[in-house]
Amino acid sequence: MTSPLDDGLHGARVLVTGAAGGIGAAVVAAFVEAGAAVAASDVRSVREHPATAWLTMDLRSPDDCRRLVDEASAALGGLDVVAHMAGLLIRRDELDAVTEADWDAQHDVNLKASFFLLRAAGRLMTAQGTGGRLIAATSQGWWSGGYGGSAVYAASKGGLVSLCRGLARTLGAAGITVNTVAPGAIDTAMLTADLGDRALKAIVAATPLGRLGRAEEVASATLFLASSRASFITAATLNVSGGWLAY
Ligand SMILES: NC(=O)c1ccc[n+]([C@@H]2O[C@H](COP(=O)([O-])OP(=O)(O)OC[C@H]3O[C@@H](n4cnc5c(N)ncnc54)[C@H](O)[C@@H]3O)[C@@H](O)[C@H]2O)c1
């Protein structure tokens, strides 16, 4: 059965980053299910995936961001959508424990890479002349400032929201929309790896829907923003937190 949110996605050429991660893998699967041709990428390689192409790439290098866009476009015959889900969280319970290396690593992946990747994709889409969709994963931290020792991560994700608003302003003339999805607490390794049971229970208790989110639920929001249903939405940040944050 075809979902109404699949509109315009059949045959779309889609690059997904962070595809070895919990949310990225769900985004790849959802686009494939919607009939899109998908180039999946991560710094880690995986044995099995449903995508048309797998491209192993470390996004911390601006040259590799550019190369990824070129290789994805070559593999798919062009690019209509980028779903940029790659991200890095380093929790430090004490502010004094944060090192310069922690700061750099999170800003390099979450913010710097996003600029060079999305700029390259915007340039390619502009040259194609058929518009496009750029969607990046920010975090509830962009709004809340972060919980559980994640102030630096939150700052990088806040920067990502501002960046995408700026890109939306610039690329709108070429028919390219730029939006972010802001997951709340989603049940993936990034959330559960170093948060204790008590912290997770406290999050669930503060979430009106009374549970953690599923990666597939972030994928649905991402597909919506890539679909023709979202044709007049740009510079937006879609809150996918089960009401944990209300805005
Ligand atoms: N899980 C949550 O609760 C949650 C909440 C808010 C935001 N997010 C955001 O959603 C996105 C997906 O998160 P997830 O839960 O799937 O996390 P995850 O850790 O499972 O996946 C993140 C992926 O990004 C990849 N990555 C990291 N550094 C990279 C680099 N230098 N180059 C290329 N790829 C790199 C990792 O290898 C990993 O596969 C991230 O941007 C994350 O910040 C997640």
The ligand as an SDF file (V2000), in Angstrom:
LIG
                    3D

 44 48  0  0  0  0  0  0  0  0999 V2000
   18.7460    9.1610   18.9930 N   0  0  0  0  0  0  0  0  0  0  0  0
   18.3260   10.2900   19.4910 C   0  0  0  0  0  0  0  0  0  0  0  0
   17.6730   10.3060   20.5500 O   0  0  0  0  0  0  0  0  0  0  0  0
   18.5990   11.5850   18.7820 C   0  0  0  0  0  0  0  0  0  0  0  0
   18.0620   12.7280   19.3710 C   0  0  0  0  0  0  0  0  0  0  0  0
   18.2840   13.9580   18.7620 C   0  0  0  0  0  0  0  0  0  0  0  0
   19.0010   14.0350   17.5780 C   0  0  0  0  0  0  0  0  0  0  0  0
   19.5180   12.8990   17.0260 N   0  0  0  0  0  0  0  0  0  0  0  0
   20.2670   13.0840   15.7800 C   0  0  0  0  0  0  0  0  0  0  0  0
   19.7710   12.1930   14.7940 O   0  0  0  0  0  0  0  0  0  0  0  0
   20.8360   11.7890   13.9330 C   0  0  0  0  0  0  0  0  0  0  0  0
   20.9120   10.2730   13.8940 C   0  0  0  0  0  0  0  0  0  0  0  0
   21.1780    9.8110   15.2210 O   0  0  0  0  0  0  0  0  0  0  0  0
   21.1340    8.2710   15.6520 P   0  0  0  0  0  0  0  0  0  0  0  0
   20.3580    8.1840   16.8930 O   0  0  0  0  0  0  0  0  0  0  0  0
   20.8150    7.4320   14.4930 O   0  0  0  0  0  0  0  0  0  0  0  0
   22.6710    8.1020   16.0710 O   0  0  0  0  0  0  0  0  0  0  0  0
   23.7250    7.0040   15.6490 P   0  0  0  0  0  0  0  0  0  0  0  0
   24.9270    7.2720   16.4790 O   0  0  0  0  0  0  0  0  0  0  0  0
   23.0990    5.6510   15.6720 O   0  0  0  0  0  0  0  0  0  0  0  0
   24.0190    7.3990   14.1140 O   0  0  0  0  0  0  0  0  0  0  0  0
   24.8320    8.4900   13.7550 C   0  0  0  0  0  0  0  0  0  0  0  0
   25.6610    8.0570   12.5560 C   0  0  0  0  0  0  0  0  0  0  0  0
   26.4940    9.1470   12.1380 O   0  0  0  0  0  0  0  0  0  0  0  0
   27.7130    8.5920   11.6990 C   0  0  0  0  0  0  0  0  0  0  0  0
   28.8230    9.5350   11.7420 N   0  0  0  0  0  0  0  0  0  0  0  0
   29.4310   10.0480   12.8450 C   0  0  0  0  0  0  0  0  0  0  0  0
   30.5170   10.7460   12.4970 N   0  0  0  0  0  0  0  0  0  0  0  0
   30.5890   10.7070   11.1380 C   0  0  0  0  0  0  0  0  0  0  0  0
   31.5080   11.2320   10.1910 C   0  0  0  0  0  0  0  0  0  0  0  0
   32.5940   11.9310   10.5750 N   0  0  0  0  0  0  0  0  0  0  0  0
   31.2970   10.9950    8.8830 N   0  0  0  0  0  0  0  0  0  0  0  0
   30.2270   10.2710    8.4750 C   0  0  0  0  0  0  0  0  0  0  0  0
   29.3360    9.7240    9.3270 N   0  0  0  0  0  0  0  0  0  0  0  0
   29.5220    9.9390   10.6530 C   0  0  0  0  0  0  0  0  0  0  0  0
   27.9770    7.4540   12.6830 C   0  0  0  0  0  0  0  0  0  0  0  0
   28.9350    6.5020   12.1830 O   0  0  0  0  0  0  0  0  0  0  0  0
   26.5930    6.8850   12.8940 C   0  0  0  0  0  0  0  0  0  0  0  0
   26.3400    5.7610   12.0550 O   0  0  0  0  0  0  0  0  0  0  0  0
   22.1070   12.4450   14.4670 C   0  0  0  0  0  0  0  0  0  0  0  0
   22.3720   13.6300   13.7510 O   0  0  0  0  0  0  0  0  0  0  0  0
   21.7460   12.7780   15.8960 C   0  0  0  0  0  0  0  0  0  0  0  0
   22.5020   13.8450   16.3940 O   0  0  0  0  0  0  0  0  0  0  0  0
   19.3390   11.6790   17.6090 C   0  0  0  0  0  0  0  0  0  0  0  0
  1  2  1  0
  2  3  2  0
  2  4  1  0
  4  5  1  0
  4 44  2  0
  5  6  2  0
  6  7  1  0
  7  8  2  0
  8  9  1  0
  8 44  1  0
  9 10  1  0
  9 42  1  0
 10 11  1  0
 11 12  1  0
 11 40  1  0
 12 13  1  0
 13 14  1  0
 14 15  2  0
 14 16  1  0
 14 17  1  0
 17 18  1  0
 18 19  2  0
 18 20  1  0
 18 21  1  0
 21 22  1  0
 22 23  1  0
 23 24  1  0
 23 38  1  0
 24 25  1  0
 25 26  1  0
 25 36  1  0
 26 27  1  0
 26 35  1  0
 27 28  2  0
 28 29  1  0
 29 30  1  0
 29 35  2  0
 30 31  1  0
 30 32  2  0
 32 33  1  0
 33 34  2  0
 34 35  1  0
 36 37  1  0
 36 38  1  0
 38 39  1  0
 40 41  1  0
 40 42  1  0
 42 43  1  0
M  CHG  2   8   1  16  -1
M  END
$$$$
